Amino acid sequence: MKSESFQHAATKGTEREVPVQDFLRGNLPSVYRIVKGEVVDLFEKHGPQLDVMIFDGQRNFPFYSGESCVLPAEALLVSIEVKSQLNKKELEDALEAASRLRKLKPVRLDLCPFRERGEPADERYRYFHCLFAYTTDLAEGEWLSKESARLTRLTNSLETSTPVLDRLYVANRGLIIPTERRGIVEKQYS
């Protein structure tokens, strides 16, 4: 799996999500479709604009409006928001968008809550929502603890009792799993 295109793709506008979409298209089975757009439920509630949406192309039929795709809430499997540089404002915006996404009701039902530590799944719908950033405004030294603290602080300021992000990944820094309050620093190779 090649990921060199991630290093220099932090451009403005829609171009920043293209390398992420291309990477997924090249590595996921062809049954999955990778598009950008939004999700709408049966109550006509719209989710946020999503940079990357993954759905099963054999089971679901998307609608298109120009280059953007409109998916029924039941079709979304995974969504990714892509940021050039993660900072407090961008993280706040991403968490607000994720909160809007969690309020959608596929087949008129609430989404399944996050499962923790091997809890069994139930039959309700669930979205796996991620935030991907090419860089961050936080220094490299104690990045994991500082980014985790900022994420927790901003998540706690939302008016929701449920977590809204499954994963936060910053290229060349590491991965945070907010629901488990842990993360891993990415090993740097020379």
Backbone as JSON, one array per atom type, in Angstrom:
{
  "sequence": "MKSESFQHAATKGTEREVPVQDFLRGNLPSVYRIVKGEVVDLFEKHGPQLDVMIFDGQRNFPFYSGESCVLPAEALLVSIEVKSQLNKKELEDALEAASRLRKLKPVRLDLCPFRERGEPADERYRYFHCLFAYTTDLAEGEWLSKESARLTRLTNSLETSTPVLDRLYVANRGLIIPTERRGIVEKQYS",
  "N": [[0.84, -1.18, 0.0], [0.72, 2.05, -0.97], [1.43, 5.29, 0.27], [2.52, 7.72, -0.24], [1.41, 9.96, -1.48], [-0.06, 11.23, 0.46], [1.63, 12.87, 1.92], [2.11, 15.34, 0.65], [-0.28, 16.48, 0.02], [-1.84, 18.4, 1.22], [-3.68, 20.54, 0.34], [-5.76, 23.38, -0.47], [-9.38, 23.48, -0.46], [-11.36, 21.1, -2.33], [-9.41, 19.38, -3.21], [-7.83, 18.21, -1.24], [-9.06, 15.89, -0.22], [-8.94, 14.05, -2.25], [-6.52, 12.37, -2.52], [-6.96, 10.67, -0.29], [-9.39, 9.45, -0.95], [-8.56, 8.15, -3.34], [-6.6, 6.41, -2.32], [-8.19, 4.71, -0.74], [-9.92, 3.65, -2.71], [-8.06, 2.18, -4.15], [-7.41, 0.18, -2.36], [-9.57, -1.03, -1.07], [-12.09, -3.62, -1.43], [-13.76, -3.9, -4.61], [-16.53, -3.76, -4.43], [-17.21, -1.79, -2.67], [-18.02, 1.64, -2.69], [-16.54, 4.81, -3.01], [-17.13, 8.05, -2.31], [-17.84, 11.63, -2.29], [-20.04, 13.76, -0.43], [-23.35, 13.97, 0.93], [-25.55, 12.76, 3.56], [-28.9, 11.71, 3.92], [-31.79, 11.33, 5.91], [-34.94, 9.53, 6.46], [-36.62, 11.41, 7.54], [-35.98, 13.62, 6.23], [-33.8, 14.96, 7.22], [-30.64, 16.37, 6.95], [-27.28, 15.31, 6.89], [-23.92, 16.47, 7.57], [-21.76, 17.93, 5.02], [-19.7, 15.55, 3.63], [-16.34, 14.53, 3.21], [-15.39, 12.03, 2.45], [-17.25, 9.21, 1.77], [-18.19, 5.93, 2.38], [-19.79, 3.18, 0.98], [-21.81, 0.25, 0.31], [-21.83, -0.63, -2.9], [-23.3, -2.54, -4.28], [-25.61, -2.96, -2.9], [-26.84, -0.56, -2.47], [-28.25, 2.47, -3.75], [-27.07, 5.41, -4.91], [-27.81, 8.96, -5.15], [-27.15, 11.68, -7.32], [-25.95, 15.0, -7.29], [-24.68, 17.14, -9.26], [-21.25, 16.92, -8.78], [-21.45, 15.89, -6.28], [-22.59, 13.35, -4.09], [-25.64, 12.01, -2.89], [-26.62, 10.16, -0.27], [-28.89, 7.71, 1.03], [-29.63, 7.53, 4.52], [-29.44, 4.95, 5.47], [-27.53, 3.72, 3.93], [-24.87, 4.54, 4.39], [-21.69, 3.5, 5.49], [-19.04, 4.09, 6.36], [-17.52, 7.18, 7.14], [-15.39, 9.95, 6.41], [-13.84, 12.85, 7.45], [-11.77, 15.27, 6.07], [-8.98, 17.21, 6.84], [-6.72, 19.9, 6.21], [-4.9, 21.15, 8.06], [-5.02, 20.4, 11.41], [-6.46, 22.24, 13.91], [-7.68, 24.11, 16.75], [-10.13, 25.39, 15.94], [-10.76, 24.0, 13.53], [-11.05, 21.43, 14.58], [-13.21, 21.83, 16.34], [-15.21, 22.45, 14.42], [-15.27, 20.01, 13.01], [-16.14, 18.25, 15.0], [-18.68, 19.29, 15.54], [-19.9, 18.79, 13.06], [-19.74, 15.97, 13.04], [-21.41, 15.45, 15.18], [-23.86, 16.29, 14.13], [-24.14, 14.34, 12.16], [-24.47, 12.04, 13.75], [-27.03, 12.44, 14.65], [-28.79, 11.67, 12.72], [-31.39, 9.44, 11.55], [-31.46, 6.42, 10.5], [-33.76, 4.31, 8.85], [-35.7, 5.42, 10.47], [-34.82, 5.13, 13.11], [-32.79, 5.58, 16.06], [-29.22, 5.81, 15.85], [-27.0, 3.08, 16.5], [-25.39, 2.9, 19.64], [-21.89, 3.57, 20.46], [-19.85, 0.74, 20.59], [-18.09, -0.86, 23.2], [-15.07, -2.38, 24.25], [-15.47, -5.07, 23.18], [-18.23, -5.47, 23.32], [-21.3, -7.0, 22.32], [-22.72, -6.62, 19.02], [-25.74, -4.95, 18.02], [-28.82, -4.92, 16.15], [-29.18, -2.4, 15.09], [-28.41, 0.46, 12.96], [-25.1, 1.71, 12.33], [-22.6, 4.15, 12.12], [-19.23, 4.48, 11.11], [-17.17, 6.89, 11.91], [-14.59, 9.07, 10.98], [-11.82, 11.32, 11.48], [-9.43, 12.79, 9.53], [-6.3, 14.26, 9.29], [-3.79, 16.13, 7.64], [-1.74, 17.56, 8.87], [-0.97, 19.05, 12.08], [-1.48, 21.74, 14.43], [-0.2, 21.41, 16.78], [2.77, 20.85, 18.66], [5.33, 18.39, 18.07], [6.47, 16.95, 20.23], [4.87, 16.13, 22.77], [2.59, 15.25, 21.43], [0.48, 13.3, 21.34], [-0.72, 13.22, 23.96], [-1.45, 15.92, 24.25], [-3.13, 16.38, 22.0], [-5.12, 14.5, 22.52], [-6.14, 15.52, 24.94], [-7.13, 18.01, 24.05], [-9.08, 17.12, 22.24], [-10.81, 15.71, 24.0], [-11.63, 17.81, 25.71], [-12.99, 19.53, 23.88], [-14.94, 17.77, 22.92], [-16.39, 17.31, 25.24], [-17.6, 19.76, 25.48], [-19.63, 19.69, 23.66], [-23.16, 19.3, 23.19], [-23.98, 16.55, 23.8], [-24.38, 13.18, 24.83], [-23.06, 11.08, 23.85], [-20.09, 9.74, 22.31], [-18.7, 11.17, 19.31], [-16.81, 10.74, 17.36], [-15.03, 8.05, 15.87], [-12.37, 7.56, 15.19], [-9.37, 9.51, 15.17], [-6.96, 10.62, 13.07], [-3.74, 11.8, 12.47], [-1.55, 12.46, 9.97], [1.7, 11.13, 9.95], [1.91, 11.52, 12.66], [0.05, 10.13, 14.42], [-2.56, 7.99, 15.78], [-5.72, 8.36, 17.33], [-8.04, 6.88, 19.48], [-10.93, 7.83, 20.42], [-13.17, 6.78, 21.88], [-12.07, 4.85, 23.48], [-10.21, 6.18, 24.87], [-7.45, 6.2, 24.2], [-4.39, 5.99, 22.32], [-1.95, 5.92, 19.65], [1.37, 6.64, 18.82], [2.73, 7.39, 15.69], [5.27, 5.54, 14.21], [8.31, 6.83, 13.12], [10.07, 6.52, 10.16], [13.32, 6.58, 8.72]],
  "CA": [[0.0, 0.0, 0.0], [1.51, 3.27, -1.08], [0.76, 6.45, 0.86], [3.35, 8.91, -0.43], [0.61, 11.11, -1.9], [-0.58, 11.91, 1.63], [2.58, 13.82, 2.49], [2.12, 16.64, 0.01], [-1.61, 16.73, -0.52], [-2.59, 19.3, 2.09], [-4.04, 21.71, -0.43], [-7.05, 23.98, -0.15], [-10.55, 23.05, -1.22], [-11.69, 19.69, -2.43], [-8.27, 18.56, -3.61], [-7.19, 17.51, -0.12], [-9.64, 14.58, 0.03], [-8.73, 13.16, -3.39], [-5.57, 11.28, -2.22], [-7.57, 9.74, 0.65], [-10.34, 8.67, -1.75], [-7.8, 7.29, -4.25], [-5.98, 5.37, -1.51], [-9.24, 3.75, -0.38], [-10.35, 2.95, -3.93], [-7.02, 1.24, -4.53], [-7.16, -0.83, -1.34], [-10.79, -1.71, -0.63], [-12.72, -4.42, -2.48], [-14.48, -3.07, -5.58], [-17.95, -3.65, -4.08], [-17.39, -0.55, -1.92], [-17.91, 2.88, -3.45], [-15.98, 5.91, -2.24], [-17.62, 9.29, -2.91], [-18.06, 12.73, -1.35], [-21.43, 14.19, -0.49], [-24.07, 14.07, 2.2], [-26.47, 11.69, 3.91], [-30.24, 12.22, 4.25], [-32.64, 10.28, 6.48], [-36.34, 9.52, 6.03], [-37.25, 12.63, 8.05], [-35.38, 14.66, 5.4], [-32.71, 15.62, 7.93], [-29.39, 16.25, 6.22], [-26.03, 15.29, 7.62], [-22.96, 17.45, 7.06], [-21.02, 17.58, 3.8], [-18.63, 14.62, 4.0], [-15.28, 14.44, 2.21], [-15.31, 10.64, 2.02], [-18.32, 8.34, 2.23], [-18.02, 4.57, 1.87], [-21.03, 2.41, 1.03], [-21.84, -0.96, -0.5], [-22.39, -0.26, -4.19], [-24.2, -3.56, -4.79], [-26.84, -2.96, -2.12], [-27.39, 0.79, -2.31], [-28.33, 3.3, -4.95], [-26.89, 6.82, -4.55], [-28.33, 10.01, -6.02], [-26.08, 12.63, -7.56], [-26.24, 16.4, -7.54], [-23.38, 17.57, -9.75], [-20.22, 15.95, -8.39], [-21.73, 15.38, -4.94], [-23.48, 12.21, -3.96], [-26.58, 12.05, -1.78], [-26.9, 8.78, 0.14], [-29.86, 7.51, 2.11], [-28.95, 7.3, 5.8], [-29.24, 3.52, 5.66], [-26.45, 3.22, 3.07], [-23.53, 4.92, 4.84], [-20.94, 2.6, 6.37], [-17.9, 4.81, 6.92], [-17.32, 8.55, 6.64], [-14.12, 10.55, 6.82], [-13.68, 14.28, 7.2], [-10.35, 15.51, 5.81], [-8.51, 18.57, 7.16], [-5.33, 20.17, 5.87], [-4.21, 21.28, 9.33], [-5.91, 20.32, 12.56], [-6.29, 23.23, 14.96], [-8.86, 24.14, 17.61], [-11.32, 25.74, 15.16], [-11.06, 22.89, 12.62], [-11.53, 20.32, 15.39], [-14.57, 22.19, 16.75], [-16.09, 22.28, 13.25], [-15.37, 18.58, 12.72], [-16.97, 17.63, 16.04], [-20.06, 19.73, 15.3], [-20.38, 18.03, 11.9], [-19.92, 14.59, 13.48], [-22.59, 15.45, 16.03], [-25.0, 16.33, 13.21], [-24.23, 13.02, 11.52], [-24.99, 11.09, 14.75], [-28.46, 12.71, 14.91], [-29.62, 11.09, 11.67], [-32.13, 8.25, 11.97], [-31.71, 5.44, 9.44], [-35.04, 3.6, 9.04], [-36.4, 6.14, 11.54], [-34.33, 4.71, 14.42], [-31.52, 6.15, 16.51], [-28.04, 5.01, 15.55], [-26.47, 2.22, 17.55], [-24.31, 3.56, 20.39], [-20.57, 3.0, 20.3], [-19.57, -0.48, 21.35], [-16.82, -0.77, 23.9], [-14.42, -3.58, 24.79], [-16.03, -6.33, 22.73], [-19.68, -5.62, 23.51], [-21.92, -7.54, 21.1], [-23.45, -5.68, 18.17], [-27.17, -5.19, 17.89], [-29.29, -4.83, 14.76], [-29.32, -1.03, 14.63], [-27.39, 1.0, 12.08], [-23.98, 2.37, 12.98], [-21.62, 4.75, 11.22], [-17.86, 4.58, 11.6], [-16.82, 8.24, 11.45], [-13.19, 9.38, 11.25], [-11.25, 12.61, 11.12], [-8.08, 12.63, 9.01], [-5.63, 15.55, 9.08], [-2.43, 16.0, 7.11], [-0.83, 18.12, 9.88], [-1.62, 19.63, 13.26], [-0.78, 22.91, 14.94], [0.45, 21.05, 18.04], [4.16, 20.42, 18.51], [5.51, 16.94, 17.98], [6.9, 16.37, 21.5], [3.83, 15.41, 23.51], [1.43, 15.39, 20.57], [-0.62, 12.4, 21.67], [-1.42, 13.66, 25.18], [-2.04, 17.24, 24.03], [-4.24, 16.24, 21.06], [-6.17, 13.78, 23.23], [-6.74, 16.45, 25.9], [-7.92, 18.99, 23.28], [-10.24, 16.4, 21.73], [-11.71, 15.46, 25.13], [-12.18, 19.1, 26.15], [-13.96, 20.01, 22.9], [-16.05, 16.82, 22.88], [-17.2, 17.55, 26.43], [-18.36, 21.0, 25.32], [-20.79, 19.41, 22.82], [-24.36, 18.93, 23.94], [-24.3, 15.17, 23.48], [-23.86, 12.24, 25.84], [-22.36, 10.01, 23.14], [-18.94, 10.14, 21.5], [-19.1, 11.43, 17.92], [-15.73, 10.3, 16.48], [-14.46, 6.74, 16.12], [-10.92, 7.67, 15.1], [-8.73, 10.74, 14.72], [-5.62, 10.28, 12.58], [-2.94, 12.88, 11.92], [-0.46, 11.85, 9.21], [3.04, 11.2, 10.52], [1.84, 11.75, 14.1], [-0.53, 8.97, 15.07], [-3.99, 7.66, 15.79], [-6.4, 8.44, 18.62], [-9.33, 6.18, 19.55], [-11.57, 8.59, 21.49], [-14.08, 5.99, 22.71], [-11.27, 4.05, 24.41], [-9.27, 7.1, 25.5], [-6.07, 5.77, 23.99], [-3.87, 6.28, 20.99], [-0.62, 5.4, 19.34], [2.2, 7.56, 18.04], [3.21, 6.76, 14.47], [6.72, 5.36, 14.19], [8.94, 7.54, 12.01], [11.15, 5.78, 9.48], [14.17, 7.5, 7.98]],
  "C": [[0.88, 1.24, 0.0], [0.73, 4.42, -0.46], [1.57, 7.72, 0.7], [2.53, 10.14, -0.78], [0.03, 11.87, -0.72], [0.34, 13.02, 2.11], [2.46, 15.22, 1.91], [0.76, 17.05, -0.52], [-2.44, 17.69, 0.31], [-2.89, 20.62, 1.38], [-5.42, 22.2, -0.04], [-8.16, 23.34, -0.97], [-10.69, 21.55, -1.28], [-10.51, 18.81, -2.79], [-7.68, 17.76, -2.46], [-7.79, 16.14, 0.15], [-9.36, 13.58, -1.09], [-7.69, 12.07, -3.1], [-6.14, 10.24, -1.24], [-8.56, 8.84, -0.11], [-9.61, 7.68, -2.65], [-7.14, 6.14, -3.49], [-7.0, 4.29, -1.16], [-9.73, 2.97, -1.59], [-9.34, 1.89, -4.35], [-6.82, 0.09, -3.56], [-8.39, -1.54, -0.8], [-11.34, -2.58, -1.76], [-13.64, -3.54, -3.35], [-15.98, -2.94, -5.29], [-18.23, -2.33, -3.34], [-17.16, 0.65, -2.82], [-17.41, 3.95, -2.5], [-16.33, 7.2, -2.97], [-17.61, 10.39, -1.86], [-19.52, 13.13, -1.46], [-22.05, 14.3, 0.88], [-25.05, 12.92, 2.34], [-27.8, 12.32, 4.34], [-31.07, 11.07, 4.82], [-34.09, 10.42, 6.01], [-37.14, 10.71, 6.54], [-36.76, 13.86, 7.28], [-34.39, 15.53, 6.17], [-31.42, 15.32, 7.19], [-28.21, 16.21, 7.18], [-25.11, 16.35, 7.05], [-22.39, 17.01, 5.71], [-19.84, 16.72, 4.23], [-17.62, 14.48, 2.87], [-15.16, 13.04, 1.63], [-16.47, 9.88, 2.63], [-18.09, 6.97, 1.58], [-19.34, 3.84, 2.06], [-20.91, 1.2, 0.12], [-22.57, -0.64, -1.8], [-23.32, -1.3, -4.79], [-25.55, -3.53, -4.09], [-27.54, -1.61, -2.08], [-27.3, 1.58, -3.6], [-28.19, 4.76, -4.54], [-27.59, 7.74, -5.55], [-27.21, 11.02, -6.18], [-26.64, 14.02, -7.83], [-24.91, 17.02, -7.95], [-22.36, 16.52, -9.42], [-20.48, 15.35, -7.02], [-22.77, 14.27, -4.99], [-24.39, 12.43, -2.76], [-26.95, 10.59, -1.49], [-28.06, 8.74, 1.12], [-29.1, 7.14, 3.38], [-28.64, 5.83, 6.04], [-28.02, 2.98, 4.9], [-25.05, 3.48, 3.62], [-22.93, 3.87, 5.77], [-19.85, 3.34, 7.12], [-17.86, 6.21, 6.32], [-16.03, 9.1, 7.21], [-14.17, 12.03, 6.48], [-12.18, 14.53, 7.09], [-10.02, 16.98, 6.06], [-7.06, 18.72, 6.73], [-4.49, 20.27, 7.14], [-5.23, 21.27, 10.45], [-5.51, 21.39, 13.57], [-7.59, 23.27, 15.76], [-10.14, 24.4, 16.82], [-11.73, 24.6, 14.23], [-11.61, 21.69, 13.4], [-12.95, 20.6, 15.9], [-15.57, 21.98, 15.62], [-16.32, 20.81, 12.94], [-16.26, 17.87, 13.74], [-18.43, 18.04, 15.91], [-20.68, 18.96, 14.13], [-20.65, 16.57, 12.28], [-21.15, 14.45, 14.36], [-23.87, 15.48, 15.19], [-25.22, 14.98, 12.55], [-24.86, 12.01, 12.48], [-26.48, 11.3, 15.04], [-29.37, 12.16, 13.82], [-30.26, 9.79, 12.17], [-32.39, 7.33, 10.78], [-32.94, 4.6, 9.81], [-35.8, 4.12, 10.27], [-35.99, 5.74, 12.96], [-33.04, 5.43, 14.77], [-30.39, 5.22, 16.09], [-27.64, 4.18, 16.76], [-25.4, 2.99, 18.32], [-22.97, 2.89, 20.13], [-20.44, 1.75, 21.16], [-18.21, -0.33, 22.01], [-16.37, -2.14, 24.37], [-15.16, -4.87, 24.45], [-17.51, -6.53, 22.98], [-20.29, -6.15, 22.22], [-22.68, -6.46, 20.34], [-24.94, -5.98, 18.27], [-27.55, -4.91, 16.44], [-29.4, -3.39, 14.24], [-28.18, -0.61, 13.73], [-26.31, 1.72, 12.89], [-23.07, 2.95, 11.91], [-20.26, 4.73, 11.9], [-17.34, 5.89, 11.04], [-15.42, 8.61, 11.93], [-12.84, 10.81, 10.85], [-9.8, 12.36, 10.73], [-7.5, 14.03, 8.8], [-4.21, 15.29, 8.57], [-1.4, 16.49, 8.12], [-1.66, 18.61, 11.06], [-0.83, 20.84, 13.71], [-0.07, 22.62, 16.27], [1.85, 20.51, 17.77], [4.28, 18.92, 18.65], [5.77, 16.28, 19.33], [5.88, 15.53, 22.24], [2.53, 15.47, 22.73], [0.25, 14.56, 21.05], [-1.4, 12.87, 22.89], [-2.11, 15.01, 24.97], [-3.24, 17.16, 23.08], [-5.41, 15.53, 21.72], [-6.9, 14.7, 24.21], [-7.61, 17.48, 25.18], [-9.19, 18.33, 22.77], [-11.26, 16.15, 22.84], [-12.39, 16.74, 25.58], [-13.26, 19.59, 25.18], [-15.16, 19.07, 22.78], [-16.96, 17.05, 24.07], [-18.03, 18.82, 26.32], [-19.57, 20.82, 24.39], [-21.98, 19.04, 23.69], [-24.82, 17.54, 23.53], [-23.7, 14.27, 24.54], [-23.08, 11.11, 25.18], [-21.13, 10.55, 22.42], [-19.38, 10.33, 20.05], [-18.04, 11.0, 16.91], [-15.28, 8.9, 16.87], [-12.94, 6.8, 16.14], [-10.51, 9.06, 14.66], [-7.31, 10.35, 14.33], [-4.96, 11.52, 12.02], [-1.72, 12.22, 11.26], [0.89, 12.13, 9.86], [3.06, 11.54, 12.01], [1.28, 10.52, 14.8], [-2.03, 8.92, 15.02], [-4.53, 7.76, 17.2], [-7.73, 7.72, 18.49], [-10.1, 6.82, 20.72], [-12.46, 7.76, 22.42], [-13.33, 5.14, 23.74], [-10.25, 4.89, 25.16], [-7.82, 6.6, 25.42], [-5.66, 6.1, 22.56], [-2.49, 5.69, 20.82], [0.11, 6.42, 18.48], [2.76, 6.78, 16.85], [4.74, 6.7, 14.51], [7.27, 6.05, 12.94], [10.09, 6.73, 11.46], [12.0, 6.78, 8.71], [14.61, 6.92, 6.66]]
}
